């Protein structure tokens, strides 16, 4: 019975993480709350879990991806400050118009993904271009962000041409 409650707790934690992220809660706080759900439903020792497994996992994640996120965010800000993102958005808006503006954002995402750009970088690079494109099409900020994350970056990150696709072994090792 405790195994089933543990699995339900894990599913609740994932749902909690998704809902809190959608509501705009800080990712660190959302992960703490989701972890608390897992700790409580699996009857894990509270302090040992957070000071041990959670802290170690957070340290490893931040250590591994800090430079990637930092440079990707700087690149996205560079595109916005220089006006490059706005000019690309204007060209895409002329090509696709109001009705098909999201298709323009998808095209940029596809081109970057097929070029081998990481999905983490794509999120930071596409949003400065997609934001003015969606603004001109009267699509509000939350659906635009959701569109960038869910409809553009995730499916494209799993497509052919991504570096991780070629590193996967062909069969059981």
C-alpha positions as CSV (number, residue, x, y, z in Angstrom):
1,X,0.0,0.0,0.0
2,X,2.8,2.4,0.8
3,X,4.3,1.8,-2.6
4,X,1.0,2.9,-4.3
5,X,0.8,6.0,-2.1
6,X,4.4,6.7,-3.0
7,X,3.7,6.5,-6.7
8,X,0.6,8.7,-6.3
9,X,2.7,11.1,-4.3
10,X,5.2,11.3,-7.2
11,X,2.5,11.9,-9.7
12,X,1.0,14.6,-7.4
13,X,4.5,16.2,-7.1
14,X,4.8,16.3,-10.9
15,X,1.3,17.9,-11.2
16,X,2.2,20.3,-8.4
17,X,5.4,21.3,-10.2
18,X,3.5,21.9,-13.5
19,X,0.7,23.9,-11.9
20,X,3.1,26.1,-9.8
21,X,5.3,26.7,-12.9
22,X,2.2,27.7,-14.9
23,X,1.1,30.0,-12.1
24,X,4.5,31.8,-12.3
25,X,6.0,30.6,-9.0
26,X,9.8,30.6,-8.8
27,X,11.2,27.3,-10.0
28,X,13.3,26.8,-6.8
29,X,10.2,27.3,-4.6
30,X,8.1,25.1,-6.9
31,X,10.7,22.3,-6.7
32,X,10.8,22.6,-2.9
33,X,7.1,22.2,-2.7
34,X,7.0,19.3,-5.1
35,X,9.8,17.6,-3.2
36,X,7.9,18.1,0.1
37,X,5.0,16.3,-1.5
38,X,7.3,13.4,-2.4
39,X,8.9,13.3,1.1
40,X,5.5,13.3,2.9
41,X,3.8,10.7,0.7
42,X,6.8,8.3,0.8
43,X,7.4,8.8,4.5
44,X,11.0,9.8,3.9
45,X,13.1,11.5,6.7
46,X,12.5,15.2,6.2
47,X,15.8,16.8,7.1
48,X,18.0,14.1,5.7
49,X,16.2,14.1,2.4
50,X,16.4,17.9,1.9
51,X,19.9,18.3,3.1
52,X,21.2,15.2,1.4
53,X,19.5,14.1,-1.9
54,X,17.7,17.4,-2.7
55,X,20.7,19.6,-2.0
56,X,23.1,17.3,-3.9
57,X,20.8,17.1,-6.9
58,X,20.2,20.8,-7.0
59,X,24.0,21.5,-6.7
60,X,24.7,19.1,-9.6
61,X,22.0,20.5,-11.8
62,X,23.0,24.1,-11.2
63,X,26.7,23.3,-11.6
64,X,26.1,21.4,-14.9
65,X,23.8,24.0,-16.5
66,X,24.6,27.3,-15.0
67,X,27.0,28.4,-17.9
68,X,24.5,27.2,-20.5
69,X,21.6,29.0,-19.0
70,X,23.7,32.1,-18.4
71,X,25.0,32.4,-21.9
72,X,21.7,31.5,-23.5
73,X,20.0,34.3,-21.4
74,X,22.7,36.7,-22.3
75,X,22.3,35.8,-26.0
76,X,18.5,36.3,-25.8
77,X,19.0,39.7,-24.1
78,X,21.6,40.6,-26.8
79,X,19.0,39.9,-29.5
80,X,16.4,42.0,-27.7
81,X,18.8,45.0,-27.0
82,X,20.3,45.2,-30.4
83,X,16.9,45.1,-32.1
84,X,17.8,41.9,-34.0
85,X,14.8,40.0,-32.6
86,X,12.4,42.8,-33.5
87,X,13.7,43.0,-37.1
88,X,13.4,39.2,-37.5
89,X,9.9,39.3,-36.1
90,X,8.9,42.1,-38.6
91,X,10.1,40.0,-41.5
92,X,8.3,36.9,-40.2
93,X,5.2,39.0,-39.6
94,X,5.3,40.2,-43.2
95,X,5.7,36.7,-44.5
96,X,3.1,34.9,-42.3
97,X,0.7,37.7,-41.3
98,X,-1.5,37.9,-38.2
99,X,-3.2,34.5,-38.5
100,X,0.0,32.4,-39.0
101,X,2.4,34.3,-36.6
102,X,3.0,31.2,-34.4
103,X,4.0,29.4,-37.5
104,X,6.9,31.9,-38.0
105,X,8.0,31.2,-34.4
106,X,7.9,27.5,-35.1
107,X,10.0,27.9,-38.3
108,X,12.7,29.7,-36.3
109,X,12.6,26.9,-33.7
110,X,12.8,24.2,-36.3
111,X,15.7,25.8,-38.0
112,X,17.6,26.2,-34.8
113,X,16.9,22.6,-33.7
114,X,17.8,21.2,-37.0
115,X,21.1,23.1,-36.7
116,X,21.8,21.3,-33.5
117,X,21.1,24.1,-31.0
118,X,20.1,22.8,-27.6
119,X,16.5,23.2,-26.5
120,X,17.6,25.2,-23.5
121,X,19.3,27.8,-25.8
122,X,16.3,27.7,-28.2
123,X,13.9,28.8,-25.4
124,X,16.1,31.9,-24.6
125,X,16.7,32.7,-28.3
126,X,13.2,32.2,-29.7
127,X,11.3,34.1,-27.0
128,X,12.8,37.6,-27.8
129,X,11.7,37.0,-31.5
130,X,8.4,35.4,-30.7
131,X,7.3,38.1,-28.2
132,X,7.0,41.0,-30.6
133,X,5.6,38.6,-33.2
134,X,2.8,37.5,-30.8
135,X,2.3,41.1,-29.6
136,X,1.5,42.2,-33.1
137,X,-0.8,39.3,-33.5
138,X,-2.6,40.3,-30.2
139,X,-1.6,37.1,-28.4
140,X,-1.1,37.8,-24.7
141,X,2.1,37.1,-22.9
142,X,1.1,33.9,-21.0
143,X,-0.2,32.0,-24.1
144,X,2.9,33.2,-26.0
145,X,5.3,31.8,-23.3
146,X,3.3,28.6,-23.2
147,X,3.4,28.3,-27.0
148,X,7.2,28.8,-27.0
149,X,7.8,26.2,-24.3
150,X,5.2,23.5,-25.1
151,X,4.5,23.7,-28.8
152,X,7.8,24.9,-30.1
153,X,10.8,23.8,-28.1
154,X,9.8,20.5,-26.6
155,X,8.6,18.7,-29.7
156,X,11.5,20.1,-31.8
157,X,14.0,19.1,-29.2
158,X,13.0,15.5,-29.8
159,X,13.3,15.7,-33.6
160,X,16.1,14.4,-35.8
161,X,19.2,16.5,-35.9
162,X,19.5,17.0,-32.2
163,X,22.9,15.9,-30.8
164,X,21.3,13.7,-28.2
165,X,19.5,11.7,-30.8
166,X,22.8,10.4,-32.2
167,X,24.4,9.5,-28.9
168,X,21.7,7.1,-27.9
169,X,22.6,3.4,-28.3
170,X,20.8,1.4,-31.0
171,X,19.7,-1.3,-28.6
172,X,20.1,-2.8,-25.2
173,X,23.7,-2.5,-24.0
